[in-house]
Amino acid sequence: MERTYTISGMTCEGCKASVEQSLNAVAKVQHVDIDLEKGEATINMASSIPITDLQKTLSSKYSISEKEETNVFQSSINGLTRDVEKSKFEQLQPLFLIFGYLLVTTVLLNYTSWNIENMMLDFMGLFFIVFSFFKILDLKGFPDSFRMYDPLAKAVPVYGWLYPFVEIALGLMFLMRYEIGVALVATLIILGITTVGVTRSLLGKQKITCACLGTALKLPMTEATFIENAIMMLMAVFMIIKTEII
């Protein structure tokens, strides 16, 4: 028999693979087909399986429920709604808003002196602190999403768990003007590694979720992610040259 269930909590290909593996391990399950975009799982089973047994095998991050049946007219409306895709600007609006707030805050902090070096350090510090906050909102889900494209997180899983805290440390170092040289070099290294993965994903036209704002906000991987990293790296290079740190 075949049944379709709704699964909430899936945000990336890593989530899809995890749910698929867990459900396939349940007794009587013959095959599982996951549709990440719809948030659905179609399960072929030898006989009926209580939904509680399916839920037990899944991580607490995911919730499974029977798919609600709708009439033909409602299904048509839902299908049309899914066909209307949001523009890239609409999808990335949270990212643009955050950048706007960071810029305004940086200007307000430095409007009396207009020191370019201080403005860059404040911007970079605020950038890391704010972006780490969104990652920590779903600390359990972030590593899975992050290692979908970051080469180091893919090779060393624990790095994905540590990354938000590395961002906090770098943010505090910039804001407190502590060991700026170390923070700048570290910024180049970690963002350089991530940018390599982002570039590969973009060139491969992979449709994955960007983990730059964690998994709380489901942002698609687009050129904006590359530009975001590139701006931070250019600022780090500028500051290294300007202050002759190395």
DOMIVEX-598668 format. One record per residue: residue number from 1; x, y, z of N, C-alpha, C in turn. Coordinates in pm, whole numbers, plus 50000, padded with zeros to 5 digits. Each point is the difference from the previous one (the first is absolute). Layout:
! DOMIVEX-598668
k,nxx,nyy,nzz,caxx,cayy,cazz,cxx,cyy,czz
NUM,X,Y,Z,X,Y,Z,X,Y,Z
...
END
This chain:
! DOMIVEX-598668
k,nxx,nyy,nzz,caxx,cayy,cazz,cxx,cyy,czz
1,50083,49881,50000,49917,50119,50000,50087,50125,50000
2,49944,50110,49951,50074,50126,49991,49922,50111,50072
3,50071,50074,50083,49937,50112,50070,50091,50121,49995
4,49938,50119,50001,50076,50125,49994,49982,50076,50130
5,50113,50049,50054,49999,50072,50127,50062,50138,49982
6,49959,50092,50085,50059,50134,50004,50107,50001,50107
7,50119,50050,49966,50110,50006,50097,50049,50144,50011
8,49995,50054,50119,50049,50136,50024,50138,49996,50063
9,50078,50104,49974,50134,50009,50058,50112,49975,49902
10,49968,49952,49879,50105,49976,49900,50035,50132,49932
11,50129,50034,49998,50043,50128,49942,50104,49985,49890
12,50057,49882,49985,50107,49984,49900,50010,49854,49958
13,50092,49974,49906,50021,49864,49952,50050,49909,50112
14,50075,50057,50094,50047,49921,50113,49884,49950,50085
15,49901,50089,50022,49880,49961,50075,49926,49889,49926
16,49988,50017,49869,49930,49901,49917,50066,49864,50014
17,50132,49996,49990,50074,49874,50009,49983,49937,50138
18,50002,50084,50105,49986,49949,50137,49863,49937,50022
19,49894,50070,49955,49863,49949,50017,49981,49872,49920
20,50051,50000,49878,49986,49883,49913,50067,49878,50062
21,50120,50020,50053,50073,49890,50064,49926,49947,50122
22,49946,50091,50082,49929,49960,50121,49874,49921,49968
23,49923,50048,49904,49874,49933,49966,50024,49864,49933
24,50106,49991,49921,50032,49872,49935,50039,49893,50101
25,50043,50044,50120,50042,49905,50103,49883,49940,50077
26,49879,50055,49980,49881,49951,50071,49955,49866,49940
27,49967,49908,50086,49952,49869,49955,49873,50017,49915
28,49988,49921,49897,49887,49998,49905,50010,50110,49893
29,50095,50094,50015,50016,50103,49897,50082,49942,49886
30,49948,50009,49878,50068,49944,49884,50075,50105,49920
31,49944,50120,49993,50066,50107,49925,49945,50135,50046
32,50089,50100,50004,49962,50135,50041,50042,50099,49891
33,49908,50086,49961,50030,50104,49901,49968,50136,50062
34,50103,50085,50015,49982,50130,50065,49993,50111,49896
35,49901,50087,50013,49990,50121,49918,50029,50118,50091
36,50125,50051,49993,50044,50106,50091,49919,50128,49980
37,49972,50035,49876,49929,50124,49970,49859,49999,50059
38,49931,49886,49990,49864,49990,50052,49999,49965,50149
39,50114,49950,50051,50003,49956,50140,49917,49875,50020
40,50011,49906,49905,49919,49879,50005,50087,49875,49987
41,49950,49891,50055,50066,49869,49988,49898,49898,49953
42,50030,49935,49890,49914,49892,49950,50065,49869,50040
43,49928,49919,50079,50057,49877,50055,49925,49878,49948
44,50077,49909,49942,49946,49869,49962,50027,49905,50116
45,49895,49937,50050,50014,49914,50118,49928,49867,49979
46,50051,49898,50066,49941,49867,49987,49862,49996,50063
47,49983,50072,50110,49870,50009,50066,49996,50132,50077
48,49883,50032,50052,49983,50129,50067,50095,50016,50119
49,50060,50120,50012,50092,50031,50109,49944,50118,50080
50,49987,49986,50131,49950,50113,50081,50090,50122,49983
51,49939,50115,49989,50078,50122,49978,50092,50029,50119
52,49963,49949,50117,50085,50019,50118,50133,49927,49983
53,49997,49885,49933,50123,49925,49976,50091,50074,49903
54,49938,50068,49903,50078,50078,49904,50062,50121,50068
55,49923,50063,50089,50050,50119,50069,50117,49965,50093
56,49991,49881,50065,50104,49960,50094,50136,49988,49934
57,50002,49959,49875,50127,49978,49932,50064,50130,49951
58,49922,50109,49999,50051,50128,49951,50058,50084,50113
59,50092,50087,49965,50056,50096,50096,49889,50093,50047
60,50018,50057,50118,49899,50092,50056,49982,50124,49914
61,50095,50022,49908,49992,50116,49910,49886,49985,49900
62,49963,49874,49969,49900,49974,49896,49868,49953,50060
63,49893,50035,49932,49867,49957,50043,49927,49942,49881
64,49943,49882,50017,49930,49932,49890,49852,49990,50031
65,49920,50021,49898,49854,49992,50017,49937,49952,49871
66,49878,49948,50013,49928,49955,49881,49973,50118,49909
67,50016,49980,49872,49973,50107,49905,49850,50023,49993
68,49963,50129,50012,49858,50034,49994,49951,49994,49855
69,49889,49932,49981,49942,49990,49867,49917,50125,49972
70,50007,50049,49878,49921,50116,49960,49922,49966,49875
71,49897,50079,49973,49922,49974,49880,50075,50044,49875
72,49947,49968,49885,50066,50028,49873,50025,50148,49982
73,49902,50082,50037,50013,50144,49980,50109,50058,50089
74,50006,49954,50126,50103,50048,50093,50138,49957,49953
75,50010,49877,49947,50129,49950,49950,50048,50085,49884
76,49907,50041,49914,50039,50082,49886,50052,50135,50046
77,49934,50058,50101,50043,50129,50052,50139,49989,50061
78,50022,49892,50078,50131,49980,50062,50109,49982,49897
79,49964,49927,49891,50099,49979,49894,50038,50130,49933
80,49901,50087,49977,50029,50128,49938,50084,50087,50091
81,49973,49992,50131,50077,50079,50096,50146,49960,50000
82,50025,49867,49994,50138,49954,50000,50073,50041,49873
83,49925,50014,49889,50062,50034,49872,50047,50144,49996
84,49945,50084,50088,50039,50141,50000,50122,50016,50091
85,50116,49998,49940,50122,50008,50078,50034,50144,50036
86,50056,50016,50119,50041,50132,50042,50125,50041,49923
87,50013,50130,49978,50120,50051,49936,50117,49987,50097
88,50122,50011,49948,50117,49990,50086,50000,50111,50105
89,49957,50118,49960,49997,50111,50094,49907,49970,50117
90,49882,49945,49970,49904,49966,50106,50055,49893,50091
91,50069,49901,49942,50056,49891,50080,50112,50049,50091
92,50078,50096,49949,50117,50047,50074,49974,50129,50078
93,49875,50040,50008,49968,50125,50069,50052,50004,50144
94,49990,49890,50079,50055,50005,50136,50149,50031,50001
95,50074,49945,49905,50144,50024,49994,50030,50146,49970
96,49926,50057,49906,50019,50141,49965,49964,50091,50117
97,49894,49966,50071,49959,50080,50115,50107,49999,50109
98,50056,49883,50025,50104,49989,50102,50123,50082,49961
99,50040,49992,49874,50113,50079,49954,49971,50149,50016
100,49876,50039,49970,49961,50140,50015,50011,50047,50144
101,49951,49918,50092,50008,50034,50142,50145,50009,50047
102,50084,49908,49952,50141,50002,50038,50068,50127,49951
103,49970,50040,49878,50059,50122,49944,49956,50124,50078
104,49870,50008,50028,49948,50115,50075,50061,50006,50139
105,50007,49884,50067,50058,49996,50135,50147,50042,49997
106,50073,49953,49900,50142,50035,49988,50018,50150,49980
107,49916,50059,49917,50007,50145,49976,49969,50077,50128
108,49898,49957,50074,49963,50070,50123,50110,49991,50105
109,50073,49889,50001,50108,49983,50097,50121,50088,49967
110,50012,50039,49872,50122,50070,49958,49974,50136,49932
111,49878,50051,50012,49968,50122,49925,50077,50123,50048
112,50053,49997,50121,50075,50116,50050,50145,50001,49953
113,50054,49883,49968,50142,49994,49962,50021,49963,49853
114,49911,49917,49944,50011,49952,49862,50137,49939,49971
115,50046,49919,50094,50125,49927,49981,49970,49870,49927
116,50051,49984,49878,49965,49885,49916,50043,49868,50063
117,50118,49999,50066,50045,49876,50063,49907,49957,50113
118,49961,50096,50084,49909,49968,50109,49863,49956,49948
119,49955,50062,49895,49870,49963,49942,50003,49857,49948
120,50110,49963,49934,50010,49864,49948,50007,49897,50112
121,50076,50031,50104,50012,49908,50113,49866,49983,50070
122,49927,50110,50018,49867,49992,50063,49904,49920,49913
123,50003,50023,49869,49910,49928,49909,50029,49851,50005
124,50128,49964,49992,50037,49859,50001,49963,49934,50133
125,50021,50074,50109,49965,49945,50131,49850,49977,50013
126,49921,50099,49960,49854,49987,50006,49951,49890,49906
127,50063,49989,49884,49963,49897,49901,50011,49862,50064
128,50114,49970,50060,50020,49868,50058,49907,49974,50118
129,49979,50099,50085,49913,49982,50116,49856,49973,49957
130,49949,50081,49908,49860,49986,49955,49980,49869,49926
131,50092,49965,49911,49983,49878,49921,50014,49876,50088
132,50083,50007,50103,50013,49885,50091,49871,49980,50079
133,49931,50110,50032,49874,49990,50074,49898,49914,49924
134,49987,50023,49869,49903,49924,49922,50041,49854,49988
135,50129,49973,49997,50046,49861,49993,49969,49926,50129
136,50017,50068,50114,49977,49936,50129,49852,49978,50027
137,49912,50070,49930,49856,49978,50016,49963,49855,49973
138,50070,49936,49907,49978,49859,49971,50136,49932,49993
139,50067,49992,50115,50136,49947,50004,50005,49854,49958
140,49890,49926,50022,49998,49858,49960,49989,49985,49848
141,49925,50088,49938,49980,49987,49856,50107,50067,49916
142,50067,50100,50056,50100,50075,49922,50113,49914,49944
143,50066,49912,50081,50112,49923,49947,49966,49918,49876
144,49880,49938,49999,49960,49919,49885,49987,50086,49875
145,49942,50117,50016,49982,50091,49886,50134,50058,49954
146,50086,50033,50096,50129,50064,49970,50092,49907,49923
147,50003,49872,50040,50094,49908,49934,49953,49957,49861
148,49882,50047,49958,49956,49972,49864,50088,50072,49899
149,50065,50109,50042,50084,50073,49904,50136,50041,50055
150,50018,50006,50132,50129,50040,50055,50095,49880,50000
151,50114,50007,49931,50092,49886,49990,50054,49953,50134
152,50035,50092,50090,50057,49961,50128,49895,49936,50090
153,49879,50055,50001,49892,49943,50081,49962,49862,49950
154,50015,49979,49870,49970,49869,49941,50105,49898,50042
155,50128,50043,50004,50109,49910,50036,50012,49979,50151
156,49972,50107,50075,50010,49994,50148,49866,50047,50058
157,49905,49908,50024,49865,50036,50046,49996,50091,50122
158,50096,49981,50094,49997,50081,50122,50019,50149,49969
159,50062,50031,49887,50022,50139,49961,49867,50073,49981
160,49901,49928,49948,49868,50060,49982,49936,50041,50131
161,50025,49921,50106,49947,50033,50132,50074,50118,50062
162,50130,50009,49972,50081,50106,50059,49989,50133,49926
163,49961,49996,49873,50004,50119,49916,49926,50121,50058
164,49877,49985,50050,49931,50118,50056,50078,50065,50114
165,50069,49919,50079,50076,50053,50112,50130,50065,49954
166,50053,49950,49889,50117,50065,49939,49959,50139,49952
167,49881,50012,49944,49950,50130,49956,49983,50095,50119
168,49948,49949,50110,49984,50084,50119,50136,50052,50046
169,50098,49910,50004,50135,50038,50044,50059,50107,49909
170,49986,49982,49868,50054,50098,49906,49926,50134,50014
171,49868,49993,50018,49923,50123,50017,50045,50079,50121
172,50021,49932,50111,50046,50068,50122,50141,50055,49983
173,50085,49927,49931,50137,50047,49978,50001,50130,49919
174,49916,50007,49897,49993,50122,49919,49942,50116,50081
175,49892,49975,50072,49934,50107,50074,50085,50050,50117
176,50075,49909,50062,50083,50037,50115,50143,50038,49959
177,50027,49993,49868,50133,50033,49947,50108,49914,50067
178,49970,49870,50010,50093,49908,50063,50061,49907,49895
179,50132,49998,49991,50071,49914,49904,49937,50011,49860
180,49992,50122,49950,49936,50026,49871,50067,49922,49887
181,50132,49992,50003,50072,49927,49895,49958,49856,49992
182,49990,49934,50115,49957,49860,50004,49857,49987,49947
183,49913,50091,50041,49860,49996,49958,49987,50019,49849
184,50079,50089,49942,49994,50026,49856,50046,49878,49921
185,50111,49941,50043,50051,49882,49931,49901,49884,50012
186,49943,49981,50119,49902,49894,50021,49877,50022,49913
187,49959,50126,49985,49886,50033,49914,50027,49959,49856
188,50119,50031,49952,50037,49963,49862,49997,49849,49981
189,50050,49928,50100,50009,49854,49988,49861,49935,50001
190,49919,50030,50103,49872,49930,50012,49901,50041,49891
191,50000,50129,49965,49910,50043,49893,50052,49956,49864
192,50132,49989,49987,50057,49950,49874,49959,49856,49976
193,50005,49918,50105,49959,49859,49988,49853,49991,49962
194,49918,50078,50071,49856,49998,49972,49970,50048,49858
195,50073,50102,49954,49977,50055,49866,50032,49899,49891
196,50100,49916,50025,50031,49892,49905,49879,49908,49985
197,49941,49963,50112,49882,49914,49997,49881,50068,49936
198,49980,50128,50031,49890,50076,49940,50016,50007,49849
199,50122,50026,49955,50027,50009,49855,49971,49867,49931
200,50040,49891,50060,49972,49868,49943,49851,49975,49989
201,49926,50038,50104,49855,49979,50000,49932,50083,49892
202,50046,50125,49984,49941,50088,49898,50032,49950,49859
203,50125,49959,49978,50039,49950,49868,49928,49870,49968
204,49977,49919,50104,49929,49874,49980,49850,50015,49999
205,49953,50125,50020,49857,50033,50000,49922,49913,50098
206,50061,49979,50117,49934,49921,50103,49894,50085,50071
207,49884,49943,50019,49892,50070,50070,50002,49959,50147
208,50080,50073,50079,50012,49969,50141,49975,50127,50081
209,49978,49980,50129,49976,50113,50089,50132,50058,50047
210,50010,50133,49997,50119,50067,50050,49992,50005,50152
211,50109,49962,50066,50001,49997,50146,50056,50128,50060
212,50019,50104,49919,50060,50124,50052,49917,50061,50111
213,49867,49984,49993,49911,50046,50106,49937,49881,50071
214,50076,49891,50008,49951,49881,50067,49888,49934,49921
215,49919,49922,50068,49888,49931,49935,49865,50060,50041
216,50003,50097,50090,49875,50065,50041,49939,50075,49883
217,50086,50065,49921,49957,50069,49879,50047,49919,49880
218,49909,49947,49924,50036,49912,49889,50037,50082,49876
219,50127,50040,49994,50048,50077,49886,50063,49909,49898
220,49971,50021,49872,50062,49917,49896,50145,50040,49977
221,50079,49905,49953,50138,50029,49965,50001,50077,49868
222,50042,50126,50004,50004,50083,49880,50132,50078,49995
223,50013,50083,49896,50119,50082,49984,50018,50095,50118
224,49890,50033,50069,50007,50092,50113,50088,49943,50111
225,49998,49868,50017,50084,49937,50101,50148,50019,49966
226,50032,49984,49872,50138,50019,49955,50042,50146,50020
227,49914,50093,49965,50030,50143,50013,50019,50037,50147
228,49915,49946,50085,50008,50025,50145,50138,49960,50054
229,50045,49879,49963,50132,49953,50045,50112,50082,49938
230,49985,50034,49871,50103,50075,49930,50020,50138,50063
231,49892,50065,50038,50010,50133,50063,50079,49991,50130
232,49967,49901,50083,50072,49984,50126,50148,49970,49977
233,50031,49918,49902,50139,49965,49972,50077,50121,49947
234,49936,50079,49915,50065,50120,49947,50027,50101,50112
235,49906,50012,50092,50021,50090,50114,50117,49952,50086
236,50009,49868,50017,50110,49944,50080,50134,50027,49932
237,50006,49980,49868,50123,50027,49925,50037,50147,50009
238,49901,50089,49984,50024,50143,50008,50059,50039,50135
239,49941,49944,50108,50045,50034,50133,50141,49947,50026
240,50033,49883,49947,50134,49944,50017,50103,50089,49930
241,49969,50045,49879,50091,50086,49924,50010,50139,50065
242,49884,50054,50038,49994,50135,50054,50076,50012,50131
243,49987,49901,50085,50063,50008,50132,50134,49930,50004
244,50039,49939,49887,50129,49930,49989,50020,49901,50114
245,49893,49920,50021,50003,49903,50108,50094,49885,49967
246,50002,49959,49873,50091,49892,49961,50082,50045,49882
END
